Amino acid sequence: MEENKIYVRRIFTAVNRIDGIYYKVAKKMKINANTLALLYALNDGNVHSQKQICDEWLIPKTTINTVVRECMEAGYLELPAMPHSKQKMIRLTESGSAYAARLMEKMEQSEDAAMARTLRIATPDFIEDIERFAAILYEEFDKRILEEQREE
């Protein structure tokens, strides 16, 4: 049991360090960390729903709504009409894609170099392992903590 506690603490620390790195990068770029996360999520060229981004990135709906509104006012996002869908879909505009590309150029170079260096000493399985742990951790928290909050 004590060993598990040490492992979880190490993962928690590493994840927080990663999150902190992106926070520092966003600050250096003079944008909000949630704006960076949204642009990052949308930078894959696909249309996404606000709900999908909230669920995948665990960003509160009110935060996403605020960031989407700000990015729309700046001309970086559009809400394409999607027939047969109740969800608000969002995607980058042409100027939003150019803006995201400029912001993320050095970031992507850094990520690529970090991943290449990591894969020299680890297998790509570490990514699936982290994803599995995150999913299982969410299930366990949901059973014991998050479910209780919904009932209140």
C-alpha positions as CSV (number, residue, x, y, z in Angstrom):
1,M,0.0,0.0,0.0
2,E,2.8,2.5,0.9
3,E,4.5,1.7,-2.4
4,N,1.3,2.6,-4.3
5,K,1.2,5.9,-2.4
6,I,4.7,6.7,-3.5
7,Y,4.0,5.8,-7.1
8,V,0.8,8.0,-7.2
9,R,2.7,10.9,-5.6
10,R,5.4,10.6,-8.2
11,I,2.8,10.6,-11.1
12,F,0.9,13.5,-9.5
13,T,4.1,15.5,-9.2
14,A,5.1,14.7,-12.8
15,V,1.7,15.6,-14.1
16,N,1.6,18.9,-12.1
17,R,5.1,19.7,-13.4
18,I,3.9,19.1,-17.0
19,D,0.8,21.3,-16.4
20,G,3.1,24.0,-14.8
21,I,5.4,23.9,-17.8
22,Y,2.4,24.6,-20.2
23,Y,1.2,27.3,-17.8
24,K,4.6,29.0,-17.9
25,V,4.7,28.7,-21.7
26,A,1.2,30.3,-22.0
27,K,2.3,33.1,-19.7
28,K,5.5,33.7,-21.8
29,M,3.2,33.8,-24.9
30,K,1.0,36.3,-23.1
31,I,-2.1,34.2,-23.3
32,N,-4.3,32.5,-20.7
33,A,-3.4,28.8,-20.1
34,N,-7.0,27.8,-20.9
35,T,-6.8,29.7,-24.2
36,L,-3.6,27.7,-25.0
37,A,-5.4,24.5,-24.1
38,L,-8.4,25.3,-26.3
39,L,-6.1,26.3,-29.3
40,Y,-4.1,23.2,-28.7
41,A,-7.2,21.0,-28.7
42,L,-8.5,22.7,-31.9
43,N,-5.2,22.7,-33.7
44,D,-5.7,19.2,-35.0
45,G,-7.8,20.6,-37.9
46,N,-11.0,18.9,-36.8
47,V,-14.3,20.4,-35.6
48,H,-14.9,19.8,-31.9
49,S,-17.9,20.3,-29.7
50,Q,-17.5,22.5,-26.6
51,K,-18.7,19.5,-24.6
52,Q,-16.1,17.2,-26.1
53,I,-13.3,19.6,-25.1
54,C,-14.7,20.0,-21.6
55,D,-14.9,16.3,-21.2
56,E,-11.5,15.4,-22.7
57,W,-9.5,18.3,-21.2
58,L,-11.5,18.5,-17.9
59,I,-12.0,22.3,-18.4
60,P,-15.2,23.6,-16.8
61,K,-18.0,24.5,-19.2
62,T,-18.1,28.2,-18.0
63,T,-14.3,28.5,-18.6
64,I,-14.6,27.1,-22.2
65,N,-17.6,29.4,-22.9
66,T,-15.5,32.4,-21.8
67,V,-12.5,31.4,-23.8
68,V,-14.5,30.6,-26.9
69,R,-16.2,34.0,-26.7
70,E,-12.9,35.7,-26.4
71,C,-11.4,33.8,-29.3
72,M,-14.4,34.4,-31.5
73,E,-14.2,38.2,-30.8
74,A,-10.5,38.0,-31.8
75,G,-11.6,36.2,-35.1
76,Y,-9.8,32.9,-34.2
77,L,-12.9,30.7,-33.9
78,E,-16.1,30.1,-35.7
79,L,-19.2,28.1,-34.8
80,P,-20.1,26.0,-37.9
81,A,-23.7,25.0,-38.4
82,M,-23.9,21.3,-37.8
83,P,-27.2,19.7,-38.9
84,H,-28.7,17.2,-36.5
85,S,-26.5,18.3,-33.6
86,K,-27.6,20.0,-30.4
87,Q,-24.0,20.7,-29.4
88,K,-22.1,23.9,-30.1
89,M,-19.3,22.9,-32.6
90,I,-16.2,25.1,-32.8
91,R,-13.2,25.2,-35.1
92,L,-10.4,27.5,-35.9
93,T,-10.8,30.1,-38.6
94,E,-8.0,30.7,-41.1
95,S,-6.6,33.5,-39.0
96,G,-7.1,31.3,-35.9
97,S,-5.1,28.5,-37.5
98,A,-2.3,30.9,-38.4
99,Y,-2.3,32.3,-34.9
100,A,-2.2,28.8,-33.3
101,A,0.5,27.7,-35.7
102,R,2.7,30.7,-34.7
103,L,2.1,30.1,-31.0
104,M,2.8,26.5,-31.2
105,E,5.7,26.3,-33.5
106,K,8.4,26.3,-30.8
107,M,6.2,24.5,-28.5
108,E,5.7,21.6,-30.9
109,Q,9.5,21.6,-31.6
110,S,10.1,21.3,-27.9
111,E,7.5,18.6,-27.5
112,D,8.9,16.6,-30.4
113,A,12.5,16.8,-29.0
114,A,11.3,15.8,-25.5
115,M,9.4,12.9,-26.9
116,A,12.3,11.7,-29.1
117,R,14.6,11.9,-26.1
118,T,12.1,10.0,-23.9
119,L,11.6,7.3,-26.5
120,R,15.4,6.6,-26.5
121,I,15.0,5.4,-22.9
122,A,11.3,4.3,-22.7
123,T,8.8,2.6,-25.0
124,P,5.7,4.3,-26.3
125,D,3.8,2.0,-24.0
126,F,4.3,4.5,-21.2
127,I,1.7,6.8,-22.8
128,E,-0.9,4.1,-22.9
129,D,0.0,3.2,-19.3
130,I,-0.6,6.8,-18.2
131,E,-3.9,7.0,-20.1
132,R,-5.0,3.8,-18.5
133,F,-4.1,5.0,-15.1
134,A,-5.9,8.3,-15.7
135,A,-9.1,6.5,-16.7
136,I,-9.0,4.1,-13.8
137,L,-8.1,7.0,-11.4
138,Y,-11.1,8.9,-12.6
139,E,-13.4,5.9,-12.1
140,E,-12.1,5.4,-8.5
141,F,-12.5,9.1,-7.7
142,D,-16.0,9.1,-9.3
143,K,-17.1,6.2,-7.0
144,R,-15.8,7.8,-3.8
145,I,-15.8,11.6,-4.3
146,L,-17.2,12.9,-7.5
147,E,-20.5,11.0,-7.3
148,E,-21.1,12.4,-3.8
149,Q,-20.7,16.0,-5.1
150,R,-23.4,15.3,-7.8
151,E,-25.8,14.2,-5.1
152,E,-25.4,17.3,-3.0
